[in-house]
């Protein structure tokens, strides 16, 4: 990897519940509200969400319960080496540019494409 080139670090999901949390660097992440969880694969992140003790919403409910009633969206993507959250399409472009995967995956990147 080139030292000054941005590359994909890990799978991430942006849970946008519309809340601005005070300890999140939104400018660096490239998001406006909500929070981002990271993991080896997207399935790992999804499975740990109910045990995420740092999230307590207005109704003190877990995010999964809030998602079922349509209160926020989730976007599957990736975290980059510069700490930015990117969606699957932008992640594919970055991964190809850094030779992390083959150009076969031009449209959307999946964590399985990296390993």
FILUM-123014 format. One line per field, with one value per residue: residue in three letters; x, y, z of N, C-alpha, C, O, CB in turn. Coordinates in steps of 0.001 Angstrom, whole numbers, plus 500000, padded with zeros to 6 digits. Each point is the difference from the previous one (the first is absolute). Glycine has a CB too. Example, Ala and Ser with C-alpha at 12.3 -4.5 7.8 and 13.67 -1.06 7.14 Angstrom:
rest	ala/ser $
npx	513190/501542 $
npy	494310/502223 $
npz	507800/498034 $
capx	499110/500820 $
capy	501190/501190 $
capz	500000/500060 $
cpx	500900/499230 $
cpy	501200/501090 $
cpz	500000/500730 $
opx	501036/500509 $
opy	499981/501108 $
opz	500665/500169 $
cbpx	497072/500675 $
cbpy	498846/498264 $
cbpz	500581/497686 $
REM end
This chain:
rest	unk/unk/unk/unk/unk/unk/unk/unk/unk/unk/unk/unk/unk/unk/unk/unk/unk/unk/unk/unk/unk/unk/unk/unk/unk/unk/unk/unk/unk/unk/unk/unk/unk/unk/unk/unk/unk/unk/unk/unk/unk/unk/unk/unk/unk/unk/unk/unk/unk/unk/unk/unk/unk/unk/unk/unk/unk/unk/unk/unk/unk/unk/unk/unk/unk/unk/unk/unk/unk/unk/unk/unk/unk/unk/unk/unk/unk/unk/unk/unk/unk/unk/unk/unk/unk/unk/unk/unk/unk/unk/unk/unk/unk/unk/unk/unk/unk/unk/unk/unk/unk/unk/unk/unk/unk/unk/unk/unk/unk/unk/unk/unk/unk/unk/unk $
npx	500833/501417/500912/497643/497726/497379/500608/497127/501019/497710/497598/499148/496988/500084/498074/498792/498867/500087/502745/501929/501450/501107/501768/499431/502863/496587/502776/501016/497355/499861/497438/498445/499815/501351/502078/501766/499214/503048/499320/502232/497426/498093/499893/501624/497851/497540/501197/500466/496891/499240/502931/499732/500368/500129/496587/498547/498027/498867/499537/503044/499849/502718/500468/498003/497709/500654/499792/497003/499189/501902/502339/502119/500334/501716/501785/500944/502611/502355/500672/501623/502460/498037/498249/498164/497449/500949/496854/501171/500934/502513/500914/500419/501960/501834/500420/501055/502159/501387/500206/497068/499253/501097/499183/498057/499106/499081/497627/501190/503012/498514/501932/500298/501907/502200/500444 $
npy	498821/502222/500626/501327/497346/500963/496707/499348/500527/498103/499465/503074/499189/503364/498834/502732/499825/502978/499870/502542/497207/502814/497612/500845/501508/500672/500798/497019/498752/501959/500505/502684/497801/497629/499052/499072/497087/499683/496989/498807/500895/502493/497518/501659/502295/498147/498760/502933/501274/498634/500995/503428/500175/502489/499589/501722/500663/502144/497041/499715/498603/498393/502270/497503/501883/502225/497886/499307/503109/500500/501109/499547/499372/497564/501540/496622/502118/498943/501499/501448/499131/502601/498176/499364/498324/499027/499251/497297/502467/500757/496951/499650/502453/498953/497153/500998/501919/497518/497664/499684/498303/499180/502842/497499/502630/502322/499813/499767/499902/497174/500635/497992/502317/499582/496712 $
npz	500000/498017/503138/498373/499624/501876/500545/500658/503225/499344/498271/500634/500605/499366/502735/497981/503418/498072/502085/499077/501721/501429/498589/496600/499024/498657/498651/499991/498868/497404/502491/500170/502296/501319/501463/497619/501574/498763/499590/498596/498503/499846/501998/502190/499895/500444/502683/501510/499502/502694/501239/499039/503627/497690/499536/502648/497052/501522/501113/501820/496581/499812/497744/500043/501086/497793/497578/500800/499532/496995/502457/497426/497066/500976/497693/499998/500106/500699/502659/497398/501469/500758/502519/497052/501251/496837/499691/499536/498172/501642/500435/496848/499898/502306/498809/497179/501288/501606/497361/502188/497202/497291/498894/501280/501713/497232/502159/502782/501399/500794/502568/497459/498589/502478/499927 $
capx	499167/500706/499790/499109/498798/498880/499595/498922/500469/499094/498564/499374/498594/499577/498640/499582/498804/499686/500555/501392/500666/501064/501350/500269/500557/499159/500690/500972/499273/499260/498572/499427/499354/500077/501280/500559/500625/500921/500311/500650/498998/498744/499220/500508/499495/498559/499769/500389/499249/499160/500805/500759/499553/500180/498838/498717/499216/498999/499105/500882/499815/501104/499782/499231/498583/499656/499994/498759/498910/500373/500475/501288/500498/501366/500699/501179/501139/501330/500798/501267/501201/499957/498917/498783/499025/499618/499038/500585/500443/501263/500970/500492/500965/501220/500656/500603/501128/501088/500251/499482/499159/500119/498987/498754/499058/499956/498770/499786/500969/499541/501170/500556/500857/501302/500750 $
capy	501179/501263/500685/501157/499643/499523/498641/499437/499327/498973/500172/500938/500323/501304/499988/501397/500160/501419/500614/500444/499599/500974/499440/499494/500984/499841/500530/498984/498829/500328/499810/501148/499560/498568/499445/498968/498851/499314/498613/499222/499861/500675/499099/500134/501274/499841/499114/500607/501223/500016/500072/501243/500726/501447/500594/500059/501012/500723/499065/499021/498731/499624/500446/499050/500230/501263/499771/499310/500963/500960/501267/500379/499185/499511/499927/499154/500546/499675/501052/500126/500271/501381/500102/500419/498971/500041/498963/498890/500444/500729/499042/499203/500831/500111/498695/499715/500923/499564/498581/499153/499013/500100/500862/499264/500521/501437/500692/500013/499173/499183/499654/498756/500332/500460/498950 $
capz	500000/499987/501269/499903/499252/500814/499670/500820/501215/500504/499759/500930/499746/500518/500523/500050/500820/500044/501207/499954/501239/500234/499914/498653/499070/498817/498820/499586/499523/498789/500227/500706/501236/500251/500422/499130/500657/499086/500299/498956/498943/500326/500850/501368/500529/500212/501143/501275/500254/501206/501215/499982/501192/499885/499349/500708/499303/500786/500690/500630/499302/499125/498622/499183/500272/499347/498557/499660/499870/498972/500532/499437/498888/500105/498717/500091/499275/500518/500592/499268/500789/500486/500972/499310/499653/498580/499627/499244/498672/500142/500530/498869/499267/500809/500094/498695/499830/500894/499721/501066/499328/498542/499380/499854/501002/499745/500399/501457/500711/501122/500811/499463/498860/500479/500683 $
cpx	500883/499613/498965/498698/498930/499591/498929/500600/499105/498563/499436/498539/499701/498543/499574/498672/499603/500557/501447/500608/501238/501409/500366/500505/499282/500693/500984/499300/499266/498510/499480/499369/500185/501384/500410/500623/500838/500232/500654/499084/498704/499123/500439/499449/498515/499734/500373/499147/499136/500790/500861/499510/500165/498825/498777/499236/498982/499059/500776/499801/501245/499693/499175/498505/499547/499929/498694/498824/500379/500536/501378/500417/501382/500577/501236/501097/501294/500626/501337/501155/500044/498836/498674/499097/499631/499009/500695/500555/501342/501103/500589/501050/501322/500774/500674/501233/501203/500369/499596/499046/500142/498911/498655/498910/499825/498789/499826/501000/499307/501235/500663/500943/501414/500862/500030 $
cpy	501248/500797/501124/499715/499451/498606/499529/499252/498834/500317/500954/500190/501334/499869/501450/500116/501465/500739/500416/499672/500873/499454/499459/501125/499831/500481/498962/498780/500260/499723/501192/499636/498503/499565/498892/498923/499262/498571/499321/499843/500670/499149/500061/501255/499874/499156/500635/501203/499965/500096/501256/500898/501509/500673/499898/501157/500659/499083/498917/498610/499687/500449/499032/500197/501281/499817/499352/500958/501170/501325/500400/499025/499463/499844/499145/500579/499566/501214/500024/500284/501431/500223/500419/498805/500183/498881/498947/500427/500733/499083/499144/500777/500114/498681/499621/500869/499591/498537/499091/498940/500209/500908/499317/500581/501507/500709/500143/499060/499270/499578/498723/500253/500371/498866/498738 $
cpz	500000/501234/499927/499262/500942/499526/500978/501185/500401/499617/501049/499619/500668/500394/500183/500721/500146/501205/499756/501369/500193/499841/498616/499124/498655/498725/499457/499409/498681/500111/500809/501335/500162/500446/499042/500870/498974/500450/498822/498784/500456/500920/501453/500662/500336/501251/501329/500365/501253/501301/500047/501140/499889/499299/500902/499379/500908/500777/500747/499412/499188/498577/499150/500200/499317/498488/499570/499861/499095/500479/499503/498916/500325/498599/500199/499123/500654/500650/499265/500956/500514/500975/499416/499764/498530/499716/499134/498637/500084/500519/498872/499215/500754/500035/498688/499801/500845/499812/501161/499454/498502/499434/499762/500906/499850/500585/501505/500647/501141/500787/499492/498829/500432/500561/499189 $
opx	501022/498831/499217/499236/500284/499864/499721/500876/500480/499679/500493/499616/500286/499133/500473/498933/499069/499766/500750/499600/500716/500918/501012/499413/500474/499828/500053/500425/499798/499325/500790/500047/500447/500775/499174/500785/499618/499801/500202/500430/499787/499326/499172/499640/499556/499088/499502/500084/500026/499440/500887/498983/499468/499958/499534/500351/499952/499575/499409/500015/500753/498833/499236/499228/498887/499156/499453/499062/499305/499811/500386/499442/500712/499315/500865/499772/500113/499629/500588/499798/500747/499746/499102/500473/499679/500050/501177/501015/500919/501162/501195/501032/501069/501221/501092/501031/501140/500787/500637/499727/500596/498980/499035/498813/500105/500103/499704/500268/499144/501076/501214/500864/500923/501224/500591 $
opy	500064/500049/500167/500925/499161/499762/500661/499152/498890/501104/500059/499825/500201/499793/500677/499820/500320/501199/499279/500565/500279/500788/499314/501082/499274/499410/499770/499475/499082/499775/500785/500794/499320/500797/499476/500288/499907/499658/500611/500172/500220/500532/499889/499989/500422/500296/499567/500491/500975/500378/500109/500681/500730/501228/498907/501161/499721/500341/499044/498997/500906/500080/500435/499935/500061/500606/500329/499732/501015/501010/501158/498911/500559/499572/500328/500358/498885/501135/498952/500244/500291/501130/500416/498908/501109/498941/500132/499466/499706/500143/499704/499444/499876/499989/499433/499512/500279/499458/498975/499003/500980/500211/500662/499932/500727/501175/501086/498912/500558/499855/499845/499172/499963/500126/499006 $
opz	500683/500383/500935/499722/500854/498800/501000/499835/500228/499560/501127/498844/501180/499152/500914/499414/500738/500156/499342/501018/499038/499771/499862/499968/499126/498933/498792/498971/499205/498995/500525/500940/499076/500529/499252/500903/498833/501166/498950/498859/501193/500882/500905/501177/501067/500772/501039/501126/500750/501030/500847/499865/500837/499920/500321/500207/501198/501104/500502/500714/499642/499617/499138/499043/499477/499340/498948/499249/499959/499323/500160/499865/500833/499071/500811/498845/500511/499702/499732/501190/500934/500417/500732/499684/499573/500626/499666/499553/499235/499620/500006/499624/499403/499842/500010/499538/499627/500776/500245/500669/499554/500657/499619/499680/500988/500352/500497/499490/500687/499420/500126/499711/499187/500042/500424 $
cbpx	497144/501252/503120/502777/501117/499336/502564/497618/500497/501884/499322/502590/499052/502531/499855/502292/501549/498219/497715/499908/498429/497533/498766/498821/501811/498176/499704/501151/499948/502726/499446/499556/497864/497447/500340/499641/498476/501305/497896/500894/501264/500789/500503/502447/502157/500515/500901/502216/499980/498921/499132/501368/501119/502501/501417/500594/500367/500560/498859/499948/496748/501727/502908/502655/501301/501940/503044/501798/499911/498513/498253/501208/497945/500162/498276/498807/498516/500652/498264/498950/500443/501300/502597/500766/499417/502193/496911/497393/496677/497561/497556/496753/497029/497656/497224/496718/497234/498454/501236/500521/497765/502027/502829/502497/500555/501143/499291/497266/502722/496859/497724/497071/497055/497721/498790 $
cbpy	498682/499946/499265/500481/500355/502618/498856/500649/503266/498448/497611/501346/497335/501492/497067/500659/497600/498234/499331/501319/497330/500315/500132/497157/500719/500862/502588/501323/500206/499738/496666/500233/502541/498878/501100/501383/499883/502520/499319/498610/497604/500656/498628/498788/500855/499896/498523/498716/499352/498292/497409/499141/497272/498405/500512/497868/499010/501459/501391/502360/499448/497943/500755/498420/498732/500669/499443/498268/498332/497920/498380/502130/500795/499241/501953/497609/503076/497125/500805/500588/497996/499615/500116/502976/498785/502050/501536/499025/500477/501973/500252/499374/501407/501766/499872/499855/501550/502238/501724/502906/498928/497483/500535/498005/497430/498355/498047/501614/501028/499313/501267/499647/500808/502068/501976 $
cbpz	500530/497095/499623/500335/497107/501596/498043/498139/500514/502346/497860/501540/498683/499396/500254/498451/500487/498608/502102/497270/500740/501746/502529/500291/502061/502531/502096/502810/503167/499744/499406/496861/500765/497791/503158/497239/502830/498297/502630/502896/497999/496918/497136/498165/497578/496737/497455/498461/496834/497704/499218/497617/500473/500034/497426/501991/496708/497215/497750/501379/500257/501856/501052/501101/502727/502528/501065/501937/502317/499366/501815/502309/497534/503108/498451/501618/498769/498531/502545/496796/497728/497426/500905/499219/502820/498733/500446/501613/500039/500804/502188/500232/499595/501552/501696/499518/499890/500854/498276/500929/502393/499260/499317/499732/500586/497606/497443/500232/498705/499304/501856/501024/499588/500458/501749 $
REM end
